[in-house]
Amino acid sequence: MPPIRLRLVPLRTLVPCLLVATVAHGQAVPEAKPATASGVAFSIAYPEKVSDGRPITARVYVMLNGSEVAGEPRHGPNWFRPQPMFARDARDWKPGESTTIDARAAGFPDSLDKLPAGEYRAQAVVRLNPDTAKIGDGEGNLFGPVVTFTAPADSEQPIALTVDQAVPPRVFPESARVKYAELPSPLLSAFLGRPIKHQAGVILPEHATGRKTPAVYIVTGFGGDHFSAVRFADDPRFAFARDMTRIVLNADCGTGHHVFADSANNGPRGRALVEEFIPYLEKTFNLIPDPRARLLNGHSSGGWSSLWLQVDHPDFFGGVWSTSPDPVDFRDFQRIDLYAPGENMFTDRRGEPRPIARMGGRPVLFYRDFSRMEEVMGPGGQLGSFEAVFSAKGPDGRPVKLWDRQTGAIDTAVATTWQPFDIRLKLERNWPTLGPKLAGKLHVITGSMDTFYLEGAVVKLKAALENLGSDADVEIIQGKDHSDILDRALAERIDRQMKATVAPVLGQE
């Protein structure tokens, strides 16, 4: 989920994206003398050399690190150890001019005038790429050098920053076994009004036979993408289906993680995958074009994605192995019943702060702070990504908000419109049709101590499937959390089950 490292795998590449900042979007950024108690303000230059000569309208950030923190601030925010960040929207910002970030900008954990005393490292970022949730390292976004300063400031002059570099395109590191695949998407390009491509990292079988192989379509979690294929190729925790072709799909988008669900805001992501990309992959990589030979796997947001794809396209895929999925029952949305009147995102019924993450059973991250951080980030946050997928498009062109950003109050009318994406509810409502098509295909595994409280929804899904008479394999492994659920033992079990699933079709090849 966040940009931290748990065990061997960055959690942000495994886990469960559009929040609007408190400053008005589309408002010109005025130049004015800063009025901050801390004495700190920033003036950001937009040099001619990184422009094409035209003004830009974009979100501008100043991201900070403490002087003791290594690395560039632009690579944040770290969900569990977030550093201060400030942002506002610039409109018609002309090359060669500067804009100001001061106390009027949206700020996390608070406004700039409340910046605690200390020494900091600051870096400016401009977000130009609408097709990635990445801010400081999103391809094509602008950034500049790191500048050190001390708060409170001893000068009335703003601290000078610049955005004189563009994040270069990432080059996929192909090898003998790992290949890059991309394909223009007519469906998504038409929906979004700009060129959109499907992307994937393709891990070829360990031992080539020249015969067609089954495929396992893998979806990474929030913050991950197809570049994860390089690591998955040899990681023992992903040591399943090595005699098949494993395809790591890219689900990154401007609103966060599109989860391969057709939505009002992200477009026909699932349909485009099934109708455009998979047929191309089957022809290009010598795959068996048979539903029984199309398997799915994913963790966290990828766990939800893979389960959704199987349920939404029951005839197209032959089985899913979903680990630690994002909420699969909206009656337990990381411990919140979205359908219950009076529920609040920030506090529980006793008025206690709601945690969104824990470590070793101890709450370490809370909804109110997380929501506030995403408010400064703008589009692309984890919580906001749910709205981008599940909500309708509002009159302002943005996803309709589920909760009040100031009070945390949940709008149950909006929650009701999310019901088509409630996997448990979708199964219950359509079981006479879905049941026979999903026989033997559903495998869901999570830990009883999931870091992001995701096990509660899986427990409810398990009960619902048992009541329906399903043969689904839904397991809650005691003591496991979001990261250590993925181990060699689980990989070996998944491998055995996947091989058994594709055995009948292999016998026909």
Buried (B, 14 or more C-beta within 10 A) or exposed (E): BBBEEBEEBBBBBBBBBBBBBBBEBEEEBEEEEBEBEBBBBBBBBBBEEBBEEEBBEBBBBBBBBEEEBEEBBBBBBBBBEBBBBBBBBBBEBBBEBBBBBBBBBBBBBEBBBEBEEEEBBBBBBBBBBBBBBBBBBBBBBBBBEBBEBBBBBEEEEBBBBBBBBBBEEEEBEEEEBBBBBBBEBEBBBEBBEEEBBBBBBBBBBEEEEEEBBBBBBBBBBBBBBBBBBBBBBEBEBBBBBBBBBBBBBBBBBBBBBBBBBBBBBBBBBBBBBBBBBBEBBBEEBBBBEBBBBBBBBBBBBBBBBBBBBBBBBBEBBBBBBBBBBBBBBBBBBBBBBBBEEEBBBBBBEEEEBBBBBBEEEEBBBBBBBBBBBBBBBBBBBBBBBBBBBBBEEBEEEBBBBBBBBEEBBBBBEBBEBBBEBBBBBBBBEEBEEBBEBBEBBBBBBBBBBBBBBBBBBBBBBBEBBEEBEBEBBBBBBEEBBBBBBBBEEBBEBBBEBBBEBBEEBBEEE
